[in-house]
Amino acid sequence: MRTDDSIAYWKANIRLVIGCLIVWFIVSYGCGILLAGPLNAIRLGGYQLGFWFAQQGSIYTFVALIFFYAWRMNQLDRKFNVHED
């Protein structure tokens, strides 16, 4: 891989990681802590939504982000021709 391609590949990779971390931070810290009060007015399966985000929502989001990251990295690997196929 050329130097320009490797720089572009790592920039795309870092952008993806930062985007995933931002989403996870918003869900876990924002919805689970900062917005817990207003979200507790909404019920989800008998539980307050703020409590659900603090206990379960951030974990589900993290697992979904793992699958999203793997899928997106496979696309980036193929785009920059560094895939393992």
C-alpha atoms as a printed R data frame, in Angstrom:
   type eleno elety resid chain resno       x       y      z
1  ATOM     1    CA   MET     A     1   0.000   0.000  0.000
2  ATOM     2    CA   ARG     A     2   1.302   3.437 -0.882
3  ATOM     3    CA   THR     A     3   1.998   5.984  1.813
4  ATOM     4    CA   ASP     A     4  -0.892   8.239  0.731
5  ATOM     5    CA   ASP     A     5  -3.288   5.298  0.830
6  ATOM     6    CA   SER     A     6  -2.111   4.200  4.254
7  ATOM     7    CA   ILE     A     7  -2.548   7.710  5.639
8  ATOM     8    CA   ALA     A     8  -6.077   7.900  4.195
9  ATOM     9    CA   TYR     A     9  -6.865   4.430  5.556
10 ATOM    10    CA   TRP     A    10  -5.804   5.340  9.102
11 ATOM    11    CA   LYS     A    11  -7.614   8.677  8.965
12 ATOM    12    CA   ALA     A    12 -10.808   6.840  7.990
13 ATOM    13    CA   ASN     A    13 -10.195   4.281 10.735
14 ATOM    14    CA   ILE     A    14  -9.641   6.926 13.419
15 ATOM    15    CA   ARG     A    15 -12.712   8.864 12.223
16 ATOM    16    CA   LEU     A    16 -14.774   5.697 12.581
17 ATOM    17    CA   VAL     A    17 -13.441   4.973 16.081
18 ATOM    18    CA   ILE     A    18 -14.076   8.542 17.225
19 ATOM    19    CA   GLY     A    19 -17.615   8.434 15.798
20 ATOM    20    CA   CYS     A    20 -18.360   5.184 17.626
21 ATOM    21    CA   LEU     A    21 -16.972   6.574 20.875
22 ATOM    22    CA   ILE     A    22 -19.086   9.717 20.540
23 ATOM    23    CA   VAL     A    23 -22.252   7.656 20.040
24 ATOM    24    CA   TRP     A    24 -21.406   5.446 23.008
25 ATOM    25    CA   PHE     A    25 -20.646   8.482 25.189
26 ATOM    26    CA   ILE     A    26 -23.926  10.179 24.270
27 ATOM    27    CA   VAL     A    27 -25.941   7.057 25.040
28 ATOM    28    CA   SER     A    28 -24.151   6.030 28.229
29 ATOM    29    CA   TYR     A    29 -23.341   9.398 29.783
30 ATOM    30    CA   GLY     A    30 -25.935  11.619 28.135
31 ATOM    31    CA   CYS     A    31 -28.999   9.381 28.276
32 ATOM    32    CA   GLY     A    32 -27.944   7.381 31.338
33 ATOM    33    CA   ILE     A    33 -26.827  10.279 33.565
34 ATOM    34    CA   LEU     A    34 -27.469  13.787 32.228
35 ATOM    35    CA   LEU     A    35 -30.904  13.185 30.723
36 ATOM    36    CA   ALA     A    36 -32.006  10.502 33.176
37 ATOM    37    CA   GLY     A    37 -34.504  12.805 34.898
38 ATOM    38    CA   PRO     A    38 -36.512  13.763 31.819
39 ATOM    39    CA   LEU     A    39 -36.218  10.249 30.362
40 ATOM    40    CA   ASN     A    40 -37.585   8.703 33.570
41 ATOM    41    CA   ALA     A    41 -40.991  10.133 32.670
42 ATOM    42    CA   ILE     A    42 -41.126   7.563 29.837
43 ATOM    43    CA   ARG     A    43 -41.678   3.889 30.648
44 ATOM    44    CA   LEU     A    44 -40.098   0.995 28.726
45 ATOM    45    CA   GLY     A    45 -41.295  -2.450 29.729
46 ATOM    46    CA   GLY     A    46 -42.359  -1.170 33.136
47 ATOM    47    CA   TYR     A    47 -39.033   0.525 33.838
48 ATOM    48    CA   GLN     A    48 -38.149   4.187 33.634
49 ATOM    49    CA   LEU     A    49 -36.306   4.956 30.393
50 ATOM    50    CA   GLY     A    50 -33.453   6.807 32.131
51 ATOM    51    CA   PHE     A    51 -32.853   3.811 34.380
52 ATOM    52    CA   TRP     A    52 -33.016   1.474 31.375
53 ATOM    53    CA   PHE     A    53 -30.387   3.487 29.486
54 ATOM    54    CA   ALA     A    54 -28.120   3.530 32.523
55 ATOM    55    CA   GLN     A    55 -28.439  -0.219 33.114
56 ATOM    56    CA   GLN     A    56 -29.102  -1.824 29.728
57 ATOM    57    CA   GLY     A    57 -29.165   0.729 26.938
58 ATOM    58    CA   SER     A    58 -25.482   1.576 27.008
59 ATOM    59    CA   ILE     A    59 -24.562  -2.126 26.948
60 ATOM    60    CA   TYR     A    60 -26.853  -2.837 23.983
61 ATOM    61    CA   THR     A    61 -25.488   0.208 22.202
62 ATOM    62    CA   PHE     A    62 -21.913  -0.960 22.834
63 ATOM    63    CA   VAL     A    63 -22.658  -4.411 21.383
64 ATOM    64    CA   ALA     A    64 -24.373  -2.840 18.352
65 ATOM    65    CA   LEU     A    65 -21.368  -0.549 17.866
66 ATOM    66    CA   ILE     A    66 -19.039  -3.567 17.864
67 ATOM    67    CA   PHE     A    67 -20.978  -5.124 14.985
68 ATOM    68    CA   PHE     A    68 -21.212  -1.775 13.173
69 ATOM    69    CA   TYR     A    69 -17.463  -1.215 13.561
70 ATOM    70    CA   ALA     A    70 -16.631  -4.681 12.216
71 ATOM    71    CA   TRP     A    71 -18.971  -4.215  9.235
72 ATOM    72    CA   ARG     A    72 -17.627  -0.734  8.453
73 ATOM    73    CA   MET     A    73 -13.983  -1.813  8.833
74 ATOM    74    CA   ASN     A    74 -14.588  -4.640  6.350
75 ATOM    75    CA   GLN     A    75 -15.825  -2.017  3.901
76 ATOM    76    CA   LEU     A    76 -12.772   0.173  4.536
77 ATOM    77    CA   ASP     A    77 -10.435  -2.804  4.146
78 ATOM    78    CA   ARG     A    78 -11.933  -3.618  0.760
79 ATOM    79    CA   LYS     A    79 -11.859   0.014 -0.316
80 ATOM    80    CA   PHE     A    80  -8.146   0.313  0.474
81 ATOM    81    CA   ASN     A    81  -7.392  -3.249 -0.663
82 ATOM    82    CA   VAL     A    82  -6.094  -4.518  2.662
83 ATOM    83    CA   HIS     A    83  -8.783  -7.133  3.253
84 ATOM    84    CA   GLU     A    84  -7.928 -10.669  4.324
85 ATOM    85    CA   ASP     A    85 -10.018 -12.573  1.765
